[in-house]
Amino acid sequence: MEFRLASTSDIDSLSELRWQDKVVEESVVPAGSKEEFFEAFRVYLHEHLNQSLNVWVAEENHEIVANVYITRVRKVPNPKCYSGEIAYVSGVFTLRHMRNKGLGQALFEKVKAWSEKEGIELIILWPSERAKPFYERLGFKNENDVIELEF
């Protein structure tokens, strides 16, 4: 199993995984065709990959089997720290046949080590109820109140 940051050569595989995650697994009704989604997704990744968006992948036999999307958010400088960043985990997916094998934990250990090396101060995410125990085992804590305004 190889763990690495995604590159532009992974965009087609990531497009398929994102479609499978949202449409197949979560039953999200797509706004258009699969081809339209792939085009929009490709454009987005070409603009943001390895800039404000990093994608960690787990790869087995040259196939991406899991991924973690991390949106990096630069904090406004303050007198204490001029250049802080937080990481927002905006998507996590593992192929069904690869689940419950410790892959997610191994992938997140890479993400955590990379985040620390990159000087990221905090990793945040909004997990499903089902996923909360997984993230708690990884050391995430549910101690802060988040106030949301949904549109």
Phi, psi and omega in degrees: 000130178248136176244129183200167171284140179289155175235176181298336178290348179267358189301319180296316178296317179295324177299313180297317179296320180296318177298314180298317180301307188278312186277313183282309185283315185262357179059034175290135177278118183290150179285342181202201181285165176299320180296320178296318178299312181303318180296313179297320180294316178300315179300314180300311182295321177299327180281329191243340186300130180063024169239266176273351180234128172241141178236118174269138180232153168250130185233133177230128181051044177067021176238130175286123184247349178202153178209157175226121177267129182234115175267123181269132181238117178281130179280153175293131180302144173226169184302334181280323184214122186273343187213056179277156177223149169241159178243127177254116177282107188257003177183136178221134179207140174229134176303142186308315184289352180254001183283158177062035178236010181085004182294314180300317179296316180296319179295316180292331175296322175295317179299316181296315180296317178297317180299316179296316179297324180283353180081019178287131186277332191203140172247128179237154175199162177242091184279158170290163178302318181298327184272347184305315179300324177300311182291326177296322177296334179276356178105359176290146180237146179255068186249344185258145175272132177247134177253126184241153172229106181266145178244000000 
